[in-house]
Amino acid sequence: ATERELMTTLIDDLKDDERFILYGPQDAERQVGVFSFNIRGLTPHEVGAALDSGYDIAIRAGLHCAPYIHQSVGSYALGGTARISLSYFNTQAEIEATIRALKTIAG
């Protein structure tokens, strides 16, 4: 699958789930490669730690060197966002496993 297809899978599986806050465009025009989100009730660092320790999935958590953008989208007070970076090295199976892990962590 292409990066765009993987991103579409990720967004489509999470965008209607009220437990998740997604940042950025959620359509075909979105930039591929980076997916920023939060899980309601958890800090980005808690999400990152749970993915790392429970599922061996590494993500970036925090303010990602752009605090003013975080202030404008409302994620600054939450401690930033959890951010998944995709590349052509990722597979559909990895994205599906990540979605399952995120939904489990979200409760």
N, C-alpha and C positions, 0 to 999 in steps of 0.2 A: 504494500500500500504506500501511497505517496504521503509526504508530510501533511498536505492539505486534507487527505482522506482520514488520516489518523486524528488530526485536530477536529475534524467534523464529527468523528465518532465520539471523541471525548466531550465536546460541547453538547452534542445532541443527547447524550446519555445523562448529562448533569443539569442542563439549562432549565428544565421544568421541575427540578427537585428543590423544594423550598429550603432544604438544609444547606444548600450551597449558594454562595454569592459569587457570581462570575464577573470578571472585569474585562472590558474591551468589546469590540464588535463580535456578534455571535452569528454571523452570516458568511456567505462565500467570499466576501471582500476582506475578511479579517486577515491580518498578517499571520503567517504560520510560524511555527518554531517555539513560541512562548505562550503559555496558558497560565493566567493568574486567577486565583480564586481564594475564597475563605470558606470554612465550614462554620456555620453558626454555633456559638457556644465553645469554640476551641480557638486558641491562638494559632497563628501560622507555625510557630515553633512546636506546638503540641502535635499538629498534623504531620510536620516533618519528622519528628521523633517517632511517632506511631508508624509511619510508613517505613522508616529506616529499620526500627527494631523488630517490627512484626511482619514485614513483607519484603525486606531487602530492596526497597525502592528509595532512591535518593532524589530529593527535590531541594529547591532553594526556599528558605523561609525568611521573611523580614521585609525591610524597607527597600532593598535592591538599589541603593544609591540614587534614589529619586524621591526624596521626602515630599517635595512640593506636589508632585503628581499624586502621591498617596493622599495628601491633604485634599486635593481637588476631587478625587473619586470616593473619599470617605474611608479609606483603609488605614490611614495614619494612626487613628486612635485604637485600631485593632492590632497594631504592631506590624503593619504591612500586609503582605499577602503570602500565600504559598504559591510557588511558581514551578511549573513543570516545563522543561525544555525538551522539545521533540527534534528528532533529526531523521535522516533517511536510514539510520542504523536501527531505529525502533521498528517493532513489528506490531501487527494487529493484535496478536496474542498478548504482548506486553501492555498495550493500551487497555485491552479488556481486563487484564489482571489488575491494572491500576484503578480502573473504574470500580471493580468489585471491592478492592481494598478501601478506596475512599468512601464508598457507601457503607461498608462495615464500620469504619472509624466514625462516620457521621451518626451512627446509631440508627 
